[in-house]
């Protein structure tokens, strides 16, 4: 079950994973969930990661993509990717 600290950990995981990637590369939200889960089942953390991603989008720090194009997380359906803002794409 997600804890209050999971949101902070999800934000940190998203930003750290993106910082380790080339600027034009993306991450899958499940990568951040796996970091936060630390070996446990990551699936219950996916909503927390999506909430953290939404907050980071609102802050202008990341963008959500599908098929390489920026999309609104609230209307995106299916697999999404996360990319640092300012990345080429």
N, C-alpha and C positions, 0 to 999 in steps of 0.2 A: 504494500500500500504506500502511495507517495506521502512524503512528509513535507512540512513547510520549508525545510531546507532544500528540498529537491528542486524547487524553482530556481533558487540561487545557483545550485550546482549545475542545473541544465543550462542556464545562461553562460556560466563559466566554461562549461564543456563545449558549447557551440563556438564561443569566441576563441578558445584555445585550439580547437580542431581547425578552424578556419585560418588562424594565425600560422599554423604549421603547413598549410597548403600553399601552392603557388596561387597568386592572386586571381587567376582566371578559373580556378577549380572550385568545385562545390563539395558539400558534404550531404549525406543522407541524415535526416533527423534521427534515424535509428542508431547512428554512430554515437551521437551525443547521449541518447538513452542508455546505450551499452556502457558508456563511461560512468554515468551516474549510478547505474545498477551494480557496477563493480562485481561482475560475475553472476549476479542473480538474474532472474527473468526480467528483461528490459521492457517487455510489452506494456506492463501497467504504467510505465513512465512516459509513454508516447504522448498522452494528452498534456502532461507537464512540459515536455519539450516543445510541443506546438505552441503552448501558451508563452513560453520563454521566447520562442522565435517571433511570435506576434509582437511582444513587447520590444524586442530588438529591432524589428521592422519599424515600429512606431518611433523609435529613437533615431532611426536613420542609420543604423549600424550594419544591418544585413538586408538582403532581399530574398524572396522566395521565388523559385523558378520551376517551370515545367517545360520540358523540351527546349531548355536553354533560354526561354523567354520569361521575363518577370511577370508574376501573377499575384493576385490578391489572395492571401491565405484564407480569408473568409469564404471565398467562392471556389477555391482550388479543390478539385476532386481527383483522387488517384495519387500516385507517387509524386512527391515534391523533393526539391533539393534546396539547400541554403547556400548563399554566396555572400561574401563580404561586399559591402557597398563600395563602389569605385572599381570593382573588378571588371575586366574586359569580358565581353560575352556576346 
